[in-house]
Amino acid sequence: MYLAISAKYGDVPSVDILVWSELPIGAGLGSSAAYAVCLAAALLMACRAISCPLKEGESTARWTEEELTLINHWAFQGERVIHGNPSGVDNAVGTWGGALRYQSGKITPLKGVPMLRILLTNTKVPRSTKVLVAGVKEKILKFPAIMNPVLDSIDAISQECQRVLEAMPANPSPEHYPVLEEFFDINQHHLNVMGAGHPSLDRLCQVTASHGLHSKLTGAGGGGCGITLLRPDSSLLAVEAAKQDLCACGFECWETNLGAPGVTLHSSSSLNAQVLHALSQS
């Protein structure tokens, strides 16, 4: 990427690149895309192909839509080096943030979608996306009359979920969350039918259900990670108890948000002590 950007936009200065991440590697959370997006933004800014959006006194800033499109283009090239034939979803989310709809290769950012609190749990069970995708494809070819309606139902869940998410900002009713929780449950059952499940993910769902919470797998399945939806009024005690029980299963657990902003330029003064320490040790 360094050589390609230098050839197209003029020499990139000699640089030291320090990388630090809270994302677990190879867990289906888009860590490679996050890396590619940050690297593309840094290199493009270093050769002045995009501006430095940070004004004096600001702690963070984001680029224009046109500049984000350029960052996303180069991040996708980085993903191609790593994965060969990526969908482009992960780098698009890393660039623009928020939520997006992906269908038949077309990516559409969703406007006005609220941030959702989740528990993100890594079962630490390794899996191969390629093997899992091949298994699902084989099942669809073997039982088309059974599997195609399952795929249609998953598509309907996605569309209904989009409708609910886009309605939430204008009408922030707590009634939306039980609907989203039902979508989580139904979707997880469908993914199990398709062969994307795993006993570790079943255990994750059982543990969180015992605390009144609803979970589903994320990524390719077959292990990897799951997400648990947290309502705004979720009991702090219930969430902490769920975290403890998940960790007791040997899982790793974080509380975070869906729908956060994408790639952002930070001033050094805005970075917390943990990040500065990690970077200084690199």
N, C-alpha and C positions, 0 to 999 in steps of 0.2 A: 504493500500500500504506500509506503514511504517513497519507493522508487517511481511508482505510477503517478502519484500526485505531483512529485517533483518534475517529472517529464511533461505533465500537462499544464501546470500552473507556474512553473519556475522553481528554482532550487529551494527545497526546505532546508532551513538552517540545521547545522549539526545539533542534535538534541539528545538528552537523557530522558527516557520515558519510565516513570515509576507507576506501577499498577498495584492497587490495593482494592480488595473486594470483600463485601459481606455475603455475596451470593455463593452458595456451595457449587462446586464445579461438577458438571456431568450429571446434574439432578433434574434436568428438564425445565430449568428456570430461566433460560436465555442468557446465561453468563457469557457465552461467546459473543452474542449479539451486543450485550452491554459493553463488552470490551471493544468490539469493532466500531460501535457508534462513538464512544469516547475517543478512540484513536483517530477516527476519521475527522472528528470535530477539531481535535488538537492539531493535527497535521495541516488541515485546510486553513486554520487560523494562523499557523506558523508561517505559511507561504502567502498569506493575505488573500487567499481565494474567497474567504468569508471575513466579515468584520469582527472586531472585538466589541461585543455589545455591552460590556461592563463599563458603566459610567462611574466617575469619581464619587465615592461615598456609598455606592451600592454594594450589597453583599453577594447578590446573585443576579443573573440576567440570562435571557434566552435570545436566540437568533430569529431573524425574519422567516416567514414561511418559505420564501425562495431559498434561503440559506439552509434551512432544515431539509428541504428537498435534496439539496446537493450533499449534505451530510448523510442522508439516508441512502442515496445512490452509492456512495463510496463504502458505507457500512455493509450494504448488500454484497458488494464485491468481496469484502473481507469474509463475510459469511459463506460465500461461494468457495473461497479458498479452504475454509475449515470443513464445510459440510458437503460440497459438491453441487447439490441441487436443493437449496433451502427454499421455503415458501416465501420468505420476505416478511413474515408476520413479526418475528421477534425484533428485527432491526427497526421495523416501522413503529412498534410500541416503544422501543428504546429511544427513538428519535422524537416522536410526537407526544408520547405518554397518553394518559387518558384511557379510553377504550376504543376498540375498532371492530368492525365486522369484516370477516374474511370468507369469501365464497367464490369458488371456481377461479381462484387466482386473483380476484379483485379485492382490494383492501379499501374500506371506507371508514374514515374516522367518525366516531359518534360524538355529537355535540351535546354539551350540557349534562353529561352523565356524572352523577355524584361519586365521591370517593366512598368506598366501602371498607369497613374494618374486617380484617380476617386474621385467623391463625394460619400460618404456613408451616406445615410439618413435613420434614424429610424422614422417610422411613429408613433411609440408608440402604435400601435393597437395590442393588445395581440392576439395570435392565438395558436392553438394546432396542432403540426406537425402530431400527430397520427390521429386526426380527418380529417385533410386535405388530408393525404395520403389515408385514407379509402375512402374519397369522390372521389378522382381521380380513385382509383381502381374500385369503383362501376360504374363510368361512362364508364370506359374501358370495363367492363363486359357487360354493358347494350347496348353500341353502338360500338362494336369492329370494324365494317367496317369503321366507321368514325374516331374513336380515334387512332387506330393502325397506319394509315398514318400520323397522327399528331406526334406520337412518333417517327416514322421513319424520319420525317422532322427535329425534334429536334436533333436526332442523327446525321443527315447530317450537321446541323448547327454546332454542336460540332466538327465534323471532319474538316469542312472547317475553322472554327475558329482556330483549332490547326495548320492547314497548314499555315494560315496567320501569326500567332504568331511566328512560327518557322522560317518563311521566313524573319521576320522583322529585326533581328540583322545583317544578311548578306546584306540586302537591305533596309536600314532605310528610305523608301520613305513615304512621307505624304499621298500617295494614299491608304495606308493600312487602315487608320483611317475611311474614309467613308464606307469601306467594313465592318469593325467591328461595326460601328454605325448601318448599315442595319441589321446585325446579331442581335444586341440588340433589334431592333424594331420588327423583325419577331419573335424572341424567346418570347418576351413579349406577343405578340398576341396569340401565340400558348399556352402559359401558362394560359392565360385568358380562352381560349377555354376549357382547361382541368379542369378549376375550381379552379386554384391556385391564381387567381387575387383577388382584393379587391378595393372598391372605393378610399381608401386612396392611393393605388399604382397607380391607374389611375390618380389621382390628381397630384401625384409626377411626373409622366411622362408628363402630360400636362404643369406643371409649368416649368420643365426643357426644354421642347420643345419650349416654348415661348422665350427661350434664346438661341435657336439653339443647344441644347444639347440633348443627347439620353440616355434613362434610361431603366432599367428592374428590376424586383424583384430579390432578392437573398435569399437563404434559402428556407423555405417551402412555402412562400407566405401567402395569407390570411391576409395581414397586415405585421407586421415585418419590414424588411428593403429592400431598393432598392439601386442600384448602378448606377451612371451616369458617362459615359466615358468622359474624358477630353483630348482633343488633346494637343500636345506640344505647338501649337500656339493658344490655346483657349484664348480668350480675358479675361484678369484679371477682367475687369469691368463686363463682362457677367457672369463670375463665381461668383463674389461677389453678383451681383444682384439676381442670382438664389438662392444662399444661403439665402439671406434675405427673398425672397419670400417663400422658403421652411420653414424657421423658422416662418414666419407669418402664415403658415398653422398649426402651433403647432408641427411641426416636429423638430427633432434634426439632425444636419448636420456636417460632418467632411470632410476635404480634406485629402486623404491618397493615398497609392500605393497598387496595386496588384503585387504579385511576389516578395515580400521582403524575406530576409533570414529567416530561421526557428530558432529553439531554439538556444540561444547564451548566453555565459557566459560573464558577464560584470564586470569590476572592479568598486569599489564604486566611484572612481574618475570620471568614465565616465557617471555616472547617473546625469541627470539634477536636478536642485534645486527643481522642482515640485515633482519629484519622491522621492527624499531624504526626503522632508518634509512630504509627504504622509506616507512613511514608518516609519518615526520617530514618527508619531502620532498614529501608530497602537498599 
